[in-house]
Amino acid sequence: VEYRVSPPLDEAAYSALMAAAWGVGPTETDVAARLTRHSLGYICAYRAGGLQGARLIGFVNVAWDGGVHAFLLDTTVHPSERRRGVGRELVRRAVALARERGLAWLHVDCEARHEAFYRRCGFHPTAAGLIRLTEERTED
Ligand SMILES: CC(C)(COP(=O)(O)OP(=O)(O)OC[C@H]1O[C@@H](n2cnc3c(N)ncnc32)[C@H](O)[C@@H]1OP(=O)(O)O)[C@@H](O)C(=O)NCCC(=O)NCCS
């Protein structure tokens, strides 16, 4: 597995990875433009391939506030590549990237089932909150 920091993003490969991992249909367009504008950096993991070249199998984004805080988003490993340490290596490199750029804090939130994963990646538990802004309205 090869890891690269903020490589040019193949949007079709990105969409295929997200669809396989999150079960969502074709995602947004212009992902590369969004990341260029708003990301401190992102890490891609590639499985070396034969004739077809390297295949995108993992991704994590370090979203940035422009100051000393960043937030880990979209930690993703292809289902067929899980439990081999790719996720942890992606996060390790994301932490290193934030540290190299002089940031002071890296945040993450997750579902309870991924708590142990992030704990092993070095994150300390903290109280936090989350509001879903897109919830469907059932009544007026
Ligand atoms: C969460 C996710 C990124 C983890 O990726 P991964 O590559 O499987 O992660 P790792 O292999 O580094 O670690 C996963 C587990 O496998 C275990 N593991 C690592 N290498 C292993 C090996 N060689 N053999 C067996 N188990 C191993 C780790 O101990 C870890 O266990 P833990 O979760 O109890 O800490 C992946 O499951 C995923 O993409 N999920 C769907 C998307 C998602 O929900 N992302 C989280 C967003 S907050």
The ligand as an ORCA input file, in Angstrom:
! r2SCAN-3c Opt
* xyz 0 1
  C     -13.160      2.861     10.268
  C     -12.275      2.378      9.121
  C     -11.702      3.586      8.380
  C     -11.107      1.551      9.701
  O     -10.251      1.166      8.636
  P      -9.311     -0.135      8.737
  O      -8.329     -0.080      7.631
  O     -10.118     -1.356      8.880
  O      -8.576      0.176     10.116
  P      -7.385     -0.647     10.777
  O      -7.143     -1.915     10.050
  O      -6.250      0.280     10.937
  O      -7.992     -0.928     12.197
  C      -9.293     -1.497     12.298
  C      -9.290     -2.617     13.278
  O      -8.606     -3.690     12.705
  C      -7.652     -4.179     13.621
  N      -6.524     -4.648     12.844
  C      -5.556     -3.900     12.282
  N      -4.695     -4.686     11.636
  C      -5.160     -5.943     11.784
  C      -4.712     -7.209     11.326
  N      -3.610     -7.344     10.595
  N      -5.476     -8.285     11.623
  C      -6.593     -8.157     12.356
  N      -7.055     -6.994     12.815
  C      -6.334     -5.917     12.543
  C      -7.285     -3.015     14.478
  O      -6.831     -3.412     15.761
  C      -8.570     -2.268     14.546
  O      -9.348     -2.702     15.615
  P     -10.184     -1.619     16.453
  O     -11.209     -1.030     15.483
  O     -10.797     -2.422     17.516
  O      -9.210     -0.569     16.909
  C     -13.060      1.471      8.156
  O     -13.681      0.455      8.889
  C     -14.120      2.188      7.312
  O     -13.815      2.737      6.245
  N     -15.394      2.173      7.763
  C     -16.503      2.777      7.001
  C     -16.448      4.251      6.990
  C     -16.537      4.839      8.386
  O     -17.503      4.638      9.089
  N     -15.492      5.603      8.760
  C     -15.399      6.222     10.067
  C     -15.688      7.660      9.960
  S     -15.715      8.430     11.564
*
